[in-house]
Every structure is written in structure tokens, then in C-alpha cells.
């Protein structure tokens, strides 16, 4: 392709690709560079909490089916493409809701209001679309192999089939009676639990907290399924091309966003439409913060180029450019001939002059309010590149010469007369530092406590006295796995909790060790090892 990368973001994308390859070492990414969208499963919440078991089993199923009966699998994927595209889009919408990595309301009435507004609605959306259609691929494959008609393959039967073929873990989080109660029945809240009544009068009662865990669990499983499907789709180009399978459009457009977004240029949405003369058209909505017309022209051209190369199916690509810098209207536009892009791509055209005419009317409708001298634009470009590359280089330098095995997920701090109390911050040990966890904690007990205290103080306002008072009591909870914050604080003695470290220089605060923990006093530091974590470690040894 004439332009493979945006020079401004190339270093960032190279970093993403290295991290993705490290996360999935058993996957061959050599056939294509189009897998940048997978970075969301490393960096974004709740995607990064995807079920590893669900991912492994689903990817294994797809790879095995490709070998054993590629024609059957291809037929299923071709039929499922439109619904898989919708499923991925809905899953992304649910993932983007600000309800996943949050603490739960403390008051009961606020909690059930949160469940009614945010948990039930999103749980039903996950059940009905992404979870169902991703599960149906597995179930449909096995039903056809068993010579069964797929006419009655609904959500319930898909789950029942999954439970028979190495996907038994879905049973814990797919609650059929709860789904029926939310969808077309009745819900009754009480002080301790929730009653779900289906349209036939059947009742299911579950604890209030369980419905929240159910959403978290089914979302993690569905994200694992979807991630496996994306990895399979983006790394099996030969199989997809040989059997004429289309990668779902919403996945391709996610990849376009990951590839094309840059400094001051953000794709906010993509829609399929029909233009004049029944041309199949892709509308790309962009938030543009650039002042330079030439830069806007460059970004729109490269984005259109990559959009056609990824989708391979549109005749026209139209941009709706939203910018506060546009003189006449906050919305500009540009249209590109996708058919011409396709023809030039297929002959591997590398001359820029060959692309003359691909932009309709040879003009991007963007008139900046102010035209600056060229050297100002160059300075802006330089600063944009620095804004991306400097944090990467700094992170690389720190990780090389001053590696930090810990990161703080959440904390609470409050003052008590003339001192501060740091209350149970959650500290995670990074995966690549877990060879000798006990030794690491013993050797770094002072560092862990200092990190937790400094982080806690930074959560306070600069004008808060709590920020500056001496800390006389602190207890830190250390975990081997990152989780949602609501599943860290007050989560109990989970197997992921390694130990607590406590420093208490007060005379009045009295605490008790975690139940069945093994205490170890080293100077003023009291380490208490969690029995359940020690048992887990012995099983894995």
C-alpha cells in the first residue's frame, strides 16, 4: 500500500503490536499488521478483564473447526456475519458504559436503583445479542455435525449445547429464569434479594449482589469469546479469503479507528448508507481539532485509503468533519471514490499522482477560521509527535532502569485528629514480577507502603489538610490479579489476595488480622499471608 502508517503514530502502533504479540504468544500475527484494535483488551476496562478460559476455549474451537470441517465453519460464519457485526457493536456500547469499574452504592435504595437502571438493562443486552450470537456459532456447528435441524437453536438451546462441549463455565453466569424475568416478566426487590417472575409465573430468587456478579461474569465471558473471534478473524486471512468469508464490518471499523486516529483527529462513528445512484457508501464521522487544511487533507485521504483497504466493499467514502475551527460551519465534509481506491490498491499503485481524482471535486470542505504561518503548523506537528512518543520513551526508560513491580488500583484516606489513616488500598503485583512473590513483598515492604501512602495523598485536594498530615496507620492489600475495584475492596479473602501489610504507630487503633492468615512481623511492618492464596500456590506448584 502506498501509505502503511501515519508517521505521527507509527511508534505508538509499533509499541501496541509488540504488546499484543506478548499477550498472545501462541498466535501468528505475521500475515497482517491489521490487529491494532486488540490493544483495547490490554488497556481498557472492562475489556482487560476478559475471561482467559472463555478466550482459550473459543479460539480452540474455531481453530479445530477450521481444520476438521472448514466448509461447515465457513458457511456458519458467512451466515452469521451481519449479526456478529451488530453483536460486536452492542458489546462495545456496553463496555463503554461507566458502570463496570466502579464502587457500588452504599445505601440499599441507591444500590437497587443502580441495579434496575444499569445492571438489568445491560445484562439483557449482553444475553440477547453478543453472548447469544457468539455462542450460537459453537452450538450450530455441533448441531449440524450431529445432523440436527438448527431451526430451534435459540439462546437457551445454545447455552445447553455449550455446556456439553467444554464450555461448562457459562452455566454459572447464564441465568435463564432471570433473563426471562427481566425480558418479559416481573422483578421484585427486597432487603436481601431479588425475585424474578417469568410470564408463566415461575419464580427465581437470588441475592442482590449476585446479579451484579452475573453481569460482570457474563460480560467477561462474552469479551473472551469476542476477543477469540477477533484474533481468529484478523490472523486467518488465507482461510477467510479462500472461503469468501467477510470479517464483520464493525470489527473492521474498530481496526480503522485504531489505525487512523491520531493527534487532533478522532473517528467517532461509522455508518453504512446509500448515496446517489445507489452507491454503497461509508460515512465516517470525525472530530477534527486541526487548524491546518493540508493536515486535514492528509488525514482524510489516509483514513479513506485504509477504510477501503479494510472493508473492500464500498463505492464511496464520505467524511463528516466536526470542528470548532471551521470558519463557516462547524461541520465540514469530503467525499472519496472508493472504487478508484480499490482499483489502485489491487495493482499495488505506489505513485501519488495516480490518486489524482480520488477526492471528489479535489477539495476538502474545511476553511479554518485563522490561517497561521507554515512554521506554526510545523511546530504543532512536532509537539503532537512529542506528545505521543515522549511518554513511550519515558515508560521504556523507567521500565528498563527503574522497574516497578506494583501499581495501585484504588485507595481511601481520611484524617483522624492530627494524623491520617490510609485504609486498605489495593496493590497489584504485575504478572512479570511474580516468580518469587513472598520474597518480593518482604524485600519491598517499605516501598509498597510508601507507594500506597503517596498515591493516597494525591487523591486529596491540594487544599485538604489530610494530604499533609502524617500517616500513622496504613494497611495495604496485595493481589496477584487485577480486578474491578468493586471486586477488590471488601471482596473478602479471595484466592487472588496474597497478603496484607500493616504499619500502626498509633496507640488507639486496634485491628485484627485477616481470618486464618499467617502473620509475620518484620520491624514495624506486619505481613499477614492469606491462607487461600497459599493453598492456590501449592496446587499450582
PEVENTA-V680916 format. One record per residue. PSI is psi in whole degrees, 0 to 359 (none if undefined). Layout:
psi->PSI
psi->PSI
This chain:
psi->147
psi->325
psi->112
psi->326
psi->156
psi->119
psi->329
psi->332
psi->4
psi->316
psi->320
psi->316
psi->323
psi->319
psi->317
psi->315
psi->320
psi->317
psi->321
psi->316
psi->324
psi->324
psi->327
psi->71
psi->340
psi->6
psi->135
psi->110
psi->16
psi->343
psi->345
psi->153
psi->5
psi->75
psi->23
psi->332
psi->344
psi->347
psi->336
psi->331
psi->359
psi->331
psi->330
psi->150
psi->133
psi->7
psi->323
psi->350
psi->17
psi->148
psi->117
psi->324
psi->315
psi->317
psi->311
psi->313
psi->320
psi->317
psi->321
psi->317
psi->312
psi->316
psi->318
psi->319
psi->324
psi->325
psi->316
psi->319
psi->73
psi->327
psi->316
psi->313
psi->317
psi->318
psi->319
psi->317
psi->323
psi->314
psi->326
psi->348
psi->309
psi->318
psi->329
psi->324
psi->314
psi->319
psi->315
psi->321
psi->316
psi->320
psi->319
psi->318
psi->316
psi->317
psi->326
psi->355
psi->138
psi->50
psi->2
psi->311
psi->60
psi->160
psi->151
psi->149
psi->141
psi->323
psi->138
psi->316
psi->323
psi->325
psi->313
psi->333
psi->319
psi->317
psi->315
psi->319
psi->320
psi->324
psi->306
psi->314
psi->312
psi->327
psi->316
psi->320
psi->319
psi->311
psi->309
psi->330
psi->283
psi->315
psi->316
psi->308
psi->330
psi->322
psi->324
psi->330
psi->314
psi->311
psi->318
psi->319
psi->312
psi->325
psi->317
psi->320
psi->331
psi->10
psi->36
psi->144
psi->140
psi->12
psi->323
psi->23
psi->81
psi->189
psi->313
psi->312
psi->329
psi->316
psi->319
psi->322
psi->319
psi->321
psi->342
psi->348
psi->62
psi->13
psi->37
psi->339
psi->342
psi->338
psi->326
psi->331
psi->353
psi->106
psi->99
psi->318
psi->324
psi->317
psi->315
psi->321
psi->319
psi->317
psi->313
psi->36
psi->227
psi->147
psi->131
psi->122
psi->142
psi->186
psi->325
psi->340
psi->180
psi->135
psi->128
psi->126
psi->122
psi->179
psi->346
psi->0
psi->359
psi->140
psi->142
psi->129
psi->127
psi->153
psi->150
psi->314
psi->332
psi->327
psi->329
psi->316
psi->329
psi->315
psi->313
psi->315
psi->314
psi->329
psi->318
psi->320
psi->314
psi->321
psi->324
psi->316
psi->312
psi->319
psi->316
psi->317
psi->320
psi->315
psi->315
psi->315
psi->317
psi->351
psi->10
psi->51
psi->324
psi->314
psi->314
psi->320
psi->322
psi->322
psi->10
psi->46
psi->132
psi->130
psi->134
psi->134
psi->321
psi->331
psi->317
psi->321
psi->331
psi->317
psi->322
psi->316
psi->315
psi->324
psi->319
psi->333
psi->136
psi->189
psi->121
psi->18
psi->108
psi->122
psi->121
psi->335
psi->160
psi->136
psi->144
psi->137
psi->181
psi->124
psi->186
psi->151
psi->32
psi->34
psi->135
psi->121
psi->142
psi->122
psi->125
psi->119
psi->129
psi->136
psi->112
psi->120
psi->12
psi->147
psi->334
psi->121
psi->318
psi->325
psi->320
psi->319
psi->316
psi->311
psi->319
psi->322
psi->310
psi->323
psi->317
psi->320
psi->312
psi->326
psi->316
psi->318
psi->327
psi->314
psi->322
psi->24
psi->354
psi->155
psi->336
psi->141
psi->122
psi->135
psi->132
psi->106
psi->110
psi->120
psi->136
psi->353
psi->356
psi->133
psi->310
psi->316
psi->147
psi->352
psi->119
psi->183
psi->163
psi->143
psi->140
psi->146
psi->99
psi->331
psi->320
psi->318
psi->315
psi->316
psi->317
psi->324
psi->319
psi->336
psi->8
psi->48
psi->129
psi->3
psi->127
psi->325
psi->337
psi->341
psi->3
psi->128
psi->348
psi->332
psi->121
psi->129
psi->11
psi->38
psi->135
psi->124
psi->86
psi->115
psi->103
psi->146
psi->324
psi->134
psi->118
psi->161
psi->154
psi->325
psi->334
psi->317
psi->322
psi->320
psi->319
psi->318
psi->316
psi->315
psi->325
psi->318
psi->317
psi->322
psi->330
psi->313
psi->326
psi->312
psi->325
psi->315
psi->321
psi->316
psi->319
psi->318
psi->312
psi->316
psi->331
psi->313
psi->336
psi->63
psi->136
psi->112
psi->353
psi->151
psi->147
psi->127
psi->319
psi->160
psi->167
psi->141
psi->142
psi->161
psi->153
psi->98
psi->251
psi->22
psi->170
psi->154
psi->124
psi->114
psi->101
psi->50
psi->150
psi->120
psi->131
psi->134
psi->126
psi->146
psi->323
psi->9
psi->22
psi->24
psi->317
psi->81
psi->314
psi->314
psi->321
psi->316
psi->317
psi->316
psi->337
psi->21
psi->318
psi->319
psi->317
psi->314
psi->319
psi->318
psi->316
psi->319
psi->314
psi->317
psi->318
psi->318
psi->325
psi->344
psi->346
psi->154
psi->151
psi->339
psi->7
psi->131
psi->328
psi->327
psi->332
psi->349
psi->151
psi->144
psi->118
psi->348
psi->132
psi->138
psi->129
psi->136
psi->126
psi->130
psi->156
psi->356
psi->136
psi->143
psi->174
psi->147
psi->328
psi->344
psi->8
psi->292
psi->133
psi->28
psi->355
psi->190
psi->72
psi->158
psi->343
psi->344
psi->116
psi->307
psi->171
psi->149
psi->130
psi->138
psi->122
psi->103
psi->13
psi->166
psi->350
psi->331
psi->120
psi->129
psi->166
psi->151
psi->160
psi->145
psi->133
psi->17
psi->160
psi->107
psi->151
psi->116
psi->122
psi->97
psi->231
psi->357
psi->124
psi->112
psi->131
psi->116
psi->135
psi->125
psi->320
psi->324
psi->319
psi->321
psi->320
psi->319
psi->319
psi->322
psi->325
psi->346
psi->none
